[in-house]
Amino acid sequence: MEMSFENKIFGLIPKDYWLNVGFDVTRPNDPVDQLFGDIKTDNLVAMWESMASEYNIPVMAQFHAFDVESQKTLRFPVDVHNIEKGLIKVKIDQSERLRALMDRGVQRESALVEKVLNDGYRLAEQVFTRTKVAKNELLATGKITIKENNLDLTVDYGVPAGNLNKTIDIGTGATMPLDEQLLELTEEAESEGVPLTGVYTSKAVLNSLRKNANIQKAINGSAMVGQLVRNNDLRAYLNDEFGISRIYTNDATYSLPLTMGANGRPVVSAKRYYPESKITFFSADGKLGDGLWGDPPEVTAGKFNTTQTSAVSPYVYVDQYAEDDPKVIWTKASALFMPVLYNPNALYVASVINTPLT
């Protein structure tokens, strides 16, 4: 099918072309998506309250004598003040982009329309990336901070402060052998009713465990100290000794919003999704939580303004709009997103240090 611009307006494409944009939010090979799913909802706050209550530790009711007033229970606290502020959006000057393409010899209208669609996909991907950053920050800190575009807020999930200030010392000068440190942490979690089942960390930390003399001795005996422990043997050891059967590593990177360099080319500012020197212990047989997606303001605004957009509601909403002075067509991707953590008590985060022998 020959593609063409809507009403011959340069840069504006028919709304049905956007129908497949913004739906493929899950990255199958992304480890964070193994622990946090993605759910689309019409009411972010109501879904948050429902899920937070459903997955927290069971609360016991009490026996009562007849003709006695029932004990009143409490709802789990929900940070409704902040969760609806999770608006993510990004736009691109479509007219400028198309003029540059035409200057380079791209003239066929269908090719230009395809370029606009590709821009929409890339914008949606940028929104997806911000949600992955948020999920990883939750795993690494127990909170989500939003300090960008005049926003300065923190979403607190109620993870106990004592769960977030742990330390794992892998150095030869550690005051306690590594296996005893792990045992102490798992026993603490069990005493709180949340037996640890998995870890989320970097490959560097995982390899440090394989290089640790205490771990090498525990797995292969004293004669094998100094010999790197096989990856599968470490995983079997953590499972057999501590019940940690799920191990995820994330060393992927992303870029902060691009800036223009002195040479006129975009500057990439690479960052890790998950810190290299952290390790997160968790208690969950399935997911730790879900990313909740709602409709951004553009969905309702689109009903009153002249815009081009998809007719169904995807995770990321892509629309186009025009400015008269100067004459510019913008393509924009937006979403309302915030993760929910099922059980705040089921998360333990440790900084990994390396104390040398003195």
DABELQUI-V762609 format. One record per pair of residues at least 24 apart in sequence whose ideal C-beta (glycine too) atoms are under 10 Angstrom apart, sorted by sequence separation. I is the first residue (numbers start at 1). GAP is how many residues later the second one is. D is the distance in Angstrom with one decimal. If there is no record, write none. Layout:
i->[I I]
gap->[GAP GAP]
d->[D D]
This chain:
i->[52 92 140 207 210 250 291 52 53 94 163 206 209 249 250 251 307 49 52 93 94 162 163 248 49 51 52 92 182 207 50 91 92 203 206 209 49 163 206 209 48 92 162 178 48 49 92 163 178 48 90 91 160 182 206 248 45 90 168 179 181 182 45 46 49 89 90 92 178 180 248 298 45 48 90 170 177 178 179 298 299 44 47 48 90 177 178 179 246 296 298 89 90 168 171 177 178 244 296 297 298 299 45 88 89 170 174 176 177 179 209 244 246 296 298 44 45 88 90 170 179 199 242 246 295 296 297 44 88 90 168 172 174 177 178 179 198 243 245 246 295 296 43 88 89 168 170 171 172 177 198 206 294 295 296 44 88 170 172 196 197 206 207 293 294 88 169 170 199 206 293 294 86 170 205 292 293 294 86 170 197 198 199 204 292 293 88 196 197 198 199 200 201 203 291 292 195 196 197 198 199 200 201 202 203 204 291 292 86 195 196 197 198 199 200 201 202 203 291 292 195 196 197 198 199 200 201 202 290 291 196 198 199 200 201 289 290 288 289 290 186 288 289 290 189 190 288 289 189 288 289 182 186 187 287 288 289 182 186 286 185 186 289 86 88 179 183 186 284 288 289 87 182 183 282 284 288 86 88 89 140 182 283 83 85 88 139 140 282 82 87 139 179 182 283 284 179 283 284 82 87 136 282 283 79 86 281 282 283 85 281 282 86 280 281 282 85 280 281 82 86 208 279 280 281 85 202 205 209 279 280 82 202 205 208 278 279 81 82 83 202 204 205 278 279 82 201 202 203 204 205 206 277 278 279 79 81 82 200 201 202 205 275 277 278 79 201 202 277 79 201 202 275 276 277 79 201 202 275 277 79 200 201 77 78 79 200 201 77 78 199 200 201 13 77 199 200 11 12 76 198 199 200 11 12 198 199 10 11 197 198 10 11 196 197 198 11 196 197 198 11 194 196 197 198 10 11 194 195 196 197 200 10 194 197 38 193 194 198 192 10 189 5 38 189 190 185 189 36 186 17 21 36 185 17 20 24 38 186 18 22 27 30 33 36 10 13 14 17 18 21 22 25 32 33 36 182 13 17 20 21 24 25 32 35 36 8 11 12 13 20 22 23 24 27 32 35 10 11 18 21 22 25 26 27 30 32 33 36 56 13 17 18 21 22 25 32 35 36 5 11 12 13 21 24 31 32 35 3 4 5 11 22 27 30 31 52 2 3 4 18 22 25 30 32 52 2 3 5 6 13 25 32 2 3 4 5 11 31 148 149 1 3 4 139 148 168 170 3 140 168 2 3 5 139 168 166 3 166 168 3 136 166 166 136 164 132 136 163 132 133 132 133 130 129 129 130 126 126 126 126 140 157 140 139 140 141 57 58 139 140 57 136 137 139 57 136 137 141 133 135 136 137 140 142 133 135 136 139 140 141 133 140 132 133 139 132 138 212 139 209 129 136 208 205 208 200 205 204 139 194 197 199 200 201 138 139 193 194 196 202 138 194 195 196 199 201 193 194 196 135 138 192 193 194 135 192 194 135 135 189 192 134 189 189 132 189 131 188 131 186 35 185 34 35 185 34 90 32 182 31 127 181 174 174 175 163 169 171 173 174 157 159 163 166 168 169 170 171 172 173 174 155 157 158 163 164 165 166 167 168 169 170 171 172 173 174 131 155 157 159 160 163 164 165 166 167 168 169 170 171 172 173 131 155 157 158 159 160 163 164 165 166 167 168 169 170 171 172 173 155 157 158 159 162 163 164 165 166 167 168 169 171 172 128 157 158 159 160 163 164 127 128 156 159 160 167 127 159 120 124 126 127 157 159 124 125 127 124 146 123 124 124 144 121 123 144 120 121 144 120 143 119 120 142 120 138 139 117 138 135 137 138 139 142 134 136 138 116 131 134 135 86 128 130 134 142 86 127 131 141 142 86 87 89 126 127 128 130 131 142 86 88 89 123 125 127 131 139 141 83 87 89 122 123 124 128 138 140 84 86 87 123 124 127 139 35 83 87 120 122 123 124 34 119 120 121 35 116 120 34 117 119 116 31 32 31 30 31 32 31 30 31 32 31 30 29 27 90 94 89 95 88 89 91 94 95 55 91 91 93 96 55 95 98 55 95 96 97 55 93 95 96 55 94 95 96 97 55 93 94 95 93 94 52 92 93 94 51 92 93 94 51 91 92 91 92 32 51 90 91 92 31 32 48 90 91 30 31 47 89 90 91 48 89 90 35 47 88 89 90 47 88 89 35 45 47 87 88 89 44 87 88 35 37 41 43 44 45 86 87 88 37 44 86 87 88 35 36 37 39 40 41 43 44 85 86 87 34 35 36 37 38 39 40 41 42 43 84 86 34 35 36 37 38 39 40 41 42 83 85 86 33 34 35 36 37 38 39 40 41 83 84 35 36 37 38 39 40 83 32 82 83 83 33 32 79 78 26 25 76 77 25 76 22 42 40 40 40 39 38 55 56 55 56 57 15 23 55 56 57 21 22 52 54 55 56 57 21 23 25 26 51 52 53 56 57 18 19 20 22 23 24 25 48 50 51 52 56 17 18 19 22 23 24 25 47 48 49 51 52 55 15 16 18 19 22 23 24 44 48 52 15 17 18 19 21 22 23 44 45 47 14 15 16 18 20 22 44 12 13 15 16 19 21 22 40 41 12 15 18 21 22 44 21 9 18 38 18 7 17 18 38 39 6 18 37 15 36 15 35 36 15 36 36 13 32 12 11 12 12 25 9 11 22 21 22 25 9 18 22 6 11 13 10 11 12 11 13 10 11 12 9 11 5]
gap->[24 24 24 24 24 24 24 25 25 25 25 25 25 25 25 25 25 26 26 26 26 26 26 26 27 27 27 27 27 27 28 28 28 28 28 28 29 29 29 29 30 30 30 30 31 31 31 31 31 32 32 32 32 32 32 32 33 33 33 33 33 33 34 34 34 34 34 34 34 34 34 34 35 35 35 35 35 35 35 35 35 36 36 36 36 36 36 36 36 36 36 37 37 37 37 37 37 37 37 37 37 37 38 38 38 38 38 38 38 38 38 38 38 38 38 39 39 39 39 39 39 39 39 39 39 39 39 40 40 40 40 40 40 40 40 40 40 40 40 40 40 40 41 41 41 41 41 41 41 41 41 41 41 41 41 42 42 42 42 42 42 42 42 42 42 43 43 43 43 43 43 43 44 44 44 44 44 44 45 45 45 45 45 45 45 45 46 46 46 46 46 46 46 46 46 46 47 47 47 47 47 47 47 47 47 47 47 47 48 48 48 48 48 48 48 48 48 48 48 48 49 49 49 49 49 49 49 49 49 49 50 50 50 50 50 50 50 51 51 51 52 52 52 52 53 53 53 53 54 54 54 55 55 55 55 55 55 56 56 56 57 57 57 58 58 58 58 58 58 58 58 59 59 59 59 59 59 60 60 60 60 60 60 61 61 61 61 61 61 62 62 62 62 62 62 62 63 63 63 64 64 64 64 64 65 65 65 65 65 66 66 66 67 67 67 67 68 68 68 69 69 69 69 69 69 70 70 70 70 70 70 71 71 71 71 71 71 72 72 72 72 72 72 72 72 73 73 73 73 73 73 73 73 73 73 74 74 74 74 74 74 74 74 74 74 75 75 75 75 76 76 76 76 76 76 77 77 77 77 77 78 78 78 79 79 79 79 79 80 80 80 80 80 81 81 81 81 82 82 82 82 82 82 83 83 83 83 84 84 84 84 85 85 85 85 85 86 86 86 86 87 87 87 87 87 88 88 88 88 88 88 88 89 89 89 90 90 90 90 91 92 92 93 93 93 93 94 94 95 95 96 96 96 96 97 97 97 97 97 98 98 98 98 98 98 99 99 99 99 99 99 99 99 99 99 99 99 100 100 100 100 100 100 100 100 100 101 101 101 101 101 101 101 101 101 101 101 102 102 102 102 102 102 102 102 102 102 102 102 102 103 103 103 103 103 103 103 103 103 104 104 104 104 104 104 104 104 104 105 105 105 105 105 105 105 105 105 106 106 106 106 106 106 106 106 106 107 107 107 107 107 107 107 108 108 108 108 108 108 108 108 109 109 109 109 109 109 109 110 110 110 111 111 111 111 111 112 113 113 113 114 114 114 115 116 116 118 118 118 120 121 122 123 124 125 126 127 128 129 131 132 132 132 133 134 134 134 135 135 135 135 136 136 136 136 137 137 137 137 138 138 138 138 138 138 139 139 139 139 139 139 140 140 141 141 141 142 142 142 143 143 144 144 144 145 146 147 147 148 149 149 149 149 149 149 150 150 150 150 150 150 151 151 151 151 151 151 152 152 152 153 153 153 153 153 154 154 154 155 156 156 156 157 157 158 159 159 160 160 162 162 163 163 164 165 165 166 167 168 168 169 169 169 179 180 180 181 181 181 181 181 182 182 182 182 182 182 182 182 182 182 182 183 183 183 183 183 183 183 183 183 183 183 183 183 183 183 184 184 184 184 184 184 184 184 184 184 184 184 184 184 184 184 185 185 185 185 185 185 185 185 185 185 185 185 185 185 185 185 185 186 186 186 186 186 186 186 186 186 186 186 186 186 186 187 187 187 187 187 187 187 188 188 188 188 188 188 189 189 190 190 190 190 190 190 191 191 191 192 192 193 193 194 194 195 195 195 196 197 197 198 198 199 199 199 200 200 200 201 201 202 202 202 202 202 203 203 203 204 204 204 204 205 205 205 205 205 206 206 206 206 206 207 207 207 207 207 207 207 207 207 208 208 208 208 208 208 208 208 208 209 209 209 209 209 209 209 209 209 210 210 210 210 210 210 210 211 211 211 211 211 211 211 212 212 212 212 213 213 213 214 214 214 215 216 216 217 218 218 218 219 220 220 220 221 222 223 225 226 226 227 227 228 228 228 228 228 229 229 230 230 230 231 231 231 232 232 232 232 233 233 233 233 234 234 234 234 234 235 235 235 235 236 236 237 237 237 237 238 238 238 238 239 239 239 240 240 241 241 241 241 241 242 242 242 242 242 243 243 243 243 243 243 244 244 244 245 245 245 245 245 246 246 246 247 247 247 247 247 247 248 248 248 249 249 249 249 249 249 249 249 249 250 250 250 250 250 251 251 251 251 251 251 251 251 251 251 251 252 252 252 252 252 252 252 252 252 252 252 252 253 253 253 253 253 253 253 253 253 253 253 253 254 254 254 254 254 254 254 254 254 254 254 255 255 255 255 255 255 255 256 256 256 257 258 259 259 262 265 266 267 267 268 268 271 271 273 274 275 276 277 285 285 286 286 286 287 287 287 287 287 288 288 288 288 288 288 288 289 289 289 289 289 289 289 289 289 290 290 290 290 290 290 290 290 290 290 290 290 291 291 291 291 291 291 291 291 291 291 291 291 291 292 292 292 292 292 292 292 292 292 292 293 293 293 293 293 293 293 293 293 293 294 294 294 294 294 294 294 295 295 295 295 295 295 295 295 295 296 296 296 296 296 296 297 299 299 299 300 301 301 301 301 301 302 302 302 303 303 304 304 304 305 305 306 307 307 308 309 309 310 310 311 311 311 312 312 312 313 313 313 314 316 316 317 317 317 318 318 319 319 319 320 320 324]
d->[5.3 9.5 9.6 8.8 5.4 4.4 9.0 8.6 8.6 6.7 9.1 7.8 6.0 8.5 9.7 7.7 9.4 7.4 5.8 9.9 9.4 8.8 8.7 9.3 8.1 9.9 9.7 5.6 9.1 9.4 9.9 9.9 8.9 9.9 7.4 9.2 5.2 8.7 9.2 8.3 5.7 8.2 9.7 9.4 8.4 7.9 6.3 9.4 7.3 7.4 9.4 7.2 8.6 9.9 10.0 9.0 7.4 5.4 9.7 8.8 9.2 9.1 9.8 9.8 10.0 8.9 9.1 9.7 5.1 8.4 9.6 7.3 5.1 5.8 9.9 8.0 9.0 8.7 5.7 9.5 8.7 9.0 9.8 9.4 5.1 9.1 4.6 6.6 8.2 9.7 5.2 9.6 6.5 8.2 9.3 4.5 5.8 7.5 9.4 7.9 9.4 9.0 6.6 8.6 7.3 4.8 9.2 9.6 9.0 8.8 10.0 9.5 8.2 4.2 9.8 6.0 6.5 5.0 10.0 6.9 5.3 7.6 9.3 8.7 9.4 5.8 8.3 5.8 9.2 8.5 9.3 9.0 8.4 9.0 8.7 9.7 9.4 9.5 9.3 10.0 8.6 4.9 9.9 9.5 9.6 9.0 8.1 8.9 7.1 8.7 10.0 7.2 8.0 6.3 9.2 7.9 4.9 5.4 9.3 9.8 9.4 9.7 9.5 6.2 3.8 7.1 10.0 9.9 9.5 5.7 6.7 7.6 9.4 9.0 8.1 8.5 5.4 8.3 8.8 8.9 9.5 9.4 5.8 8.9 7.0 8.7 8.8 6.9 6.2 6.0 9.9 8.6 8.0 4.8 6.1 5.6 9.3 6.5 6.5 6.8 7.5 8.2 7.6 6.0 8.7 7.8 7.5 7.1 7.8 6.0 6.0 6.0 3.3 5.5 4.7 6.0 6.9 5.3 4.8 5.7 9.7 9.9 6.0 6.6 7.3 7.8 7.9 5.6 7.0 7.8 9.8 7.1 9.0 7.0 9.7 5.6 5.7 9.1 5.1 9.1 9.8 9.7 4.4 8.1 9.8 8.7 6.5 5.2 9.7 6.3 8.6 9.9 8.7 9.4 7.3 8.0 9.9 7.8 4.8 9.3 8.5 6.9 9.6 8.3 9.6 8.9 7.7 7.7 7.4 7.0 9.5 9.6 7.8 7.0 9.9 7.8 7.3 7.5 9.8 9.2 8.5 5.7 7.3 9.4 7.1 9.9 5.4 9.7 9.2 8.6 9.4 9.6 7.3 8.3 8.0 6.1 8.8 3.9 9.3 8.2 8.9 8.7 5.8 8.0 9.8 9.8 9.2 5.6 8.4 6.8 7.7 7.3 9.7 6.8 4.2 9.4 6.3 7.1 7.7 9.8 8.0 9.3 9.0 5.1 7.1 8.5 7.9 9.5 9.0 7.6 7.8 5.3 9.9 7.5 9.6 6.5 5.2 8.5 7.5 6.4 6.4 5.3 6.9 7.1 8.3 4.8 7.5 7.3 8.8 7.4 7.5 8.6 9.7 6.2 5.7 9.6 9.2 8.3 7.1 9.1 4.7 5.2 9.8 6.4 6.7 9.1 9.0 7.5 4.9 5.6 9.2 7.4 8.6 8.7 7.7 6.0 6.7 8.1 9.3 8.9 7.6 8.8 4.1 9.2 9.9 8.3 7.5 6.7 9.8 9.3 5.9 4.4 9.2 9.2 6.3 6.6 8.2 9.3 8.1 8.0 8.7 5.5 6.8 4.3 9.8 7.4 7.4 8.8 5.2 8.8 5.3 7.0 9.5 4.8 6.9 8.0 8.2 6.8 5.6 6.9 5.6 9.7 5.4 6.2 9.1 6.6 9.4 8.6 5.8 9.5 6.4 8.9 9.0 3.9 9.9 9.5 8.8 9.0 8.8 9.0 9.7 7.1 9.6 7.9 9.3 9.2 10.0 6.4 9.1 7.9 7.4 7.5 9.2 6.5 9.6 9.2 9.4 9.6 9.9 10.0 8.3 9.8 9.7 9.8 9.2 9.3 9.3 8.9 8.3 7.9 5.1 8.7 8.7 9.4 7.8 4.7 9.0 5.4 6.1 9.9 5.9 8.6 9.9 5.8 7.7 9.3 9.2 8.3 9.8 9.4 9.0 9.2 8.8 9.3 7.6 9.4 9.9 8.4 9.3 6.4 8.7 4.8 9.0 9.0 9.5 6.4 9.5 7.8 7.7 9.5 5.3 8.5 9.9 5.6 9.7 5.7 4.6 9.6 8.3 6.6 9.9 8.4 6.8 9.9 8.4 10.0 5.5 7.2 9.7 5.5 9.8 6.5 8.0 7.4 9.0 9.2 8.9 9.5 7.3 7.1 9.6 8.8 7.5 9.6 9.1 9.1 8.0 4.3 7.8 9.6 8.5 9.6 7.0 5.5 8.6 9.5 6.3 10.0 9.7 9.3 9.6 8.8 8.8 6.6 9.3 8.4 9.8 9.9 4.1 9.7 9.5 9.2 6.6 8.3 8.7 6.1 10.0 9.3 8.7 9.4 8.3 6.7 9.8 8.1 9.1 9.8 9.4 9.6 9.0 8.5 6.5 7.4 9.6 8.7 5.2 8.5 9.7 9.3 9.4 8.4 9.7 9.6 8.7 8.9 9.3 5.7 9.0 8.9 9.4 6.7 5.5 6.0 8.4 8.6 9.9 7.6 4.3 8.6 8.7 8.1 8.4 4.7 9.6 5.3 9.0 9.8 9.6 8.8 8.6 9.5 9.4 6.2 6.5 6.2 9.7 4.9 10.0 9.5 10.0 7.9 9.2 9.0 9.6 6.9 9.4 7.5 9.8 5.1 8.5 7.8 6.9 9.0 9.5 9.4 9.2 8.6 9.6 9.7 9.9 8.5 8.7 7.6 5.3 9.4 10.0 9.6 7.9 7.5 4.6 7.0 9.3 9.7 5.9 9.3 8.7 8.3 9.0 8.6 9.8 6.3 8.7 9.6 7.8 8.2 9.8 9.0 6.2 5.8 8.0 8.2 9.3 8.1 6.5 9.5 6.8 7.4 9.1 7.9 7.9 9.9 7.0 9.7 8.9 8.5 8.7 7.9 8.1 9.6 9.7 8.6 5.4 8.5 7.5 7.3 5.8 4.5 9.5 6.2 6.8 8.5 4.0 9.8 6.8 8.2 8.2 8.9 7.9 9.9 6.4 5.8 7.4 8.0 7.4 4.1 7.6 5.1 9.0 8.7 8.5 4.6 9.5 7.2 6.0 7.9 8.1 3.7 5.5 5.1 5.2 5.6 3.7 6.3 4.4 9.2 9.9 9.9 9.7 4.5 6.6 4.9 5.0 8.5 7.3 7.9 7.4 7.3 8.5 5.7 4.0 5.8 9.8 9.7 4.2 7.5 9.1 6.8 9.0 8.2 9.8 6.0 10.0 5.2 7.4 9.4 8.0 5.2 8.5 8.8 9.0 9.6 9.8 8.3 6.9 9.2 5.2 9.3 9.8 4.8 8.7 9.8 8.2 9.2 9.1 8.1 8.0 8.3 8.7 9.3 4.3 9.7 8.1 8.9 6.1 7.5 9.8 6.6 7.0 9.4 8.5 9.8 4.7 9.9 9.4 9.3 8.2 8.5 9.9 9.5 9.4 5.5 9.7 9.2 9.5 9.4 7.5 7.1 10.0 6.5 8.3 7.6 7.6 5.5 9.6 9.2 8.6 6.0 5.8 8.5 5.1 5.0 9.8 9.3 9.3 9.3 6.8 6.9 7.1 8.5 7.7 9.0 6.1 8.2 8.1 9.3 6.4 8.5 5.1 7.9 7.6 6.8 7.8 5.8 7.8 9.6 7.0 4.8 9.4 8.4 6.5 7.7 9.6 7.3 3.6 9.5 7.9 7.7 8.7 9.3 9.5 5.6 8.6 9.0 8.4 8.2 5.5 9.0 9.0 7.1 8.6 6.8 6.3 9.3 9.3 6.5 9.7 8.0 4.0 9.9 6.8 6.5 5.0 7.9 9.7 9.2 8.5 7.4 9.3 9.5 9.9 7.1 9.4 9.0 8.4 8.9 9.6 9.6 9.2 9.2 9.4 9.0 9.6 9.9 9.9 8.4 8.2 9.0 6.9 7.4 9.4 9.2 9.8 4.9 9.4 8.0 7.6 5.0 10.0 8.6 9.5 5.9 4.4 8.4 8.0 6.2 9.2 9.8 6.4 4.9 7.8 7.0 8.6 9.7 6.6 5.0 5.4 6.5 7.9 7.1 7.9 9.6 3.9 9.0 9.2 7.9 9.6 7.1 7.5 8.7 8.6 8.6 6.2 5.7 8.6 6.3 6.6 7.8 9.3 5.5 8.4 3.6 10.0 9.7 6.7 7.5 7.4 9.4 8.5 6.9 5.2 9.6 5.4 7.7 7.7 7.3 9.1 9.6 9.5 8.2 9.1 8.4 5.6 5.9 5.4 4.3 5.8 8.2 10.0 8.9 6.4 9.5 5.0 9.8 5.7 7.4 9.2 9.0 4.9 9.8 9.6 6.0 6.2 7.9 6.8 7.1 8.2 6.9 7.2 9.9 7.3 4.0 8.0 4.6 5.1 4.5 4.7 5.7 4.8 6.0 7.2 9.3 8.3 8.8 9.6 9.4 7.4 6.1 6.8 8.3 6.7 7.7 9.1 9.6 7.8 9.8 5.4 9.7 6.3 10.0 8.7 4.5 9.7 8.0 9.3 8.1 8.7 9.4 9.2 9.1 9.4 8.0 9.9 9.7 7.4 8.9 9.9 8.7 7.1 8.1 6.1 9.6 6.7 8.7 9.8 8.6 7.1 6.4 9.6 9.3 3.1 5.5 9.7 9.9 7.3 6.1 7.7 5.7 7.8 6.5 6.8 8.9 8.4 9.4 5.3 7.9 9.9 8.0 8.6 7.5 9.9 8.4 9.7 9.9 9.2 4.4 7.5 9.5 9.3 7.2 9.4 8.6 6.3 5.1 9.1 4.7 8.5 7.2 10.0 9.7 9.4 6.7 8.9 9.0 8.3 9.5 4.2 7.0 3.5 6.3 9.6 6.5 5.2 8.8 4.7 8.7 8.7 6.8 6.8 5.5 8.1 8.8 9.8 7.7 7.0 5.6 7.8 9.6 8.6 3.5 6.5 9.6 6.8 6.3 7.2 8.5 7.4 6.3 9.9 9.5 5.8 6.6 8.5 9.1 5.7 9.2 4.9 9.2 9.0 8.8 5.1 9.8 9.7 7.7 9.4 8.8 6.0 8.6 9.7 9.8 5.7 8.5 10.0 8.7 8.8 8.6 9.8 7.2 9.6 5.6 7.5 8.9 7.0 8.8 9.4 8.3 7.1 8.1 9.5 9.3 7.5 9.5 7.7 8.6 9.6 9.4 9.0 8.3 5.5 3.4 8.8 7.1 8.7 9.3 7.3 8.0 9.3]
